[in-house]
Amino acid sequence: QSALTQPASVSGSPGQSITISCTGTSSDVGSYNLVSWYQQHPGKAPKLMIYEVSKRPSGVSNRFSGSKSGNTASLTISGLQAEDEADYYCCSYAGSSTGYVFGTGTKVTVL
Amino acid sequence: QLQLQESGPGLVKPSETLSLTCTVSGGSISSSSYYWGWIRQPPGKGLEWIGSIYYSGSTYYNPSLKSRVTISVDTSKNQFSLKLSSVTAADTAVYYCARLRAATRAFDIWGQGTMVTVSS
């Protein structure tokens, strides 16, 4: 099972919106509405930001939103802030025999 | 609130078995709402799911690691463990344990991670 494909880096100025794509296949992203997104600051554990494609856990800013179309999921960060600078990973459930597949990761830089 | 803490040797020799334990505090590992999982991250690289276990002991593993991985649970100690056999330098990574919510299939609580280096 190959990793889901994400852009290596995305950047934006404070206040702008950015979108990170996560491309999988019909066996993972395309088959299940079970895509999650994680934020990871350097030296820290990942933090759940989005689950089930577009739902936010309690305490996560509504500046973070998710969507999916076909085999591609997306994470949008609106009103970009300095604290959003981090690595972001998508993850999809891929069935009981394959389990979970993570994305390649995207480094978000706030200019 | 619920916390997870990984523990185990930070250095393992090539060809030996890596063993880690995750201790769950502030909640029960025997909840029917959750699985428990291991994820790793080689230095400077991305996340890789290793495997997950239910409190009943049912497991599922990453197919690429399945031949070398064993995950077990000890409900009396509120712990679950990882064993990875025949390790090589490629297994050097930060190893995280995490809670996996069954209904949403998302890893919602993570341990801080523990660095394991494979070297002679």
Interface residues (C-beta under 8 A of the other chain):
Chain A: Q1 A3 Y32 L34 S36 Y38 A45 P46 K47 L48 Y51 E52 K55 P57 Y89 C91 Y93 S96 S97 T98 G99 Y100 V101 F102 G103 T104 G105
Chain B: G37 I39 G46 L47 E48 W49 G51 S52 Y60 Y61 N62 P63 S64 Y96 R101 T104 R105 A106 F107 D108 W110 G111 Q112 G113
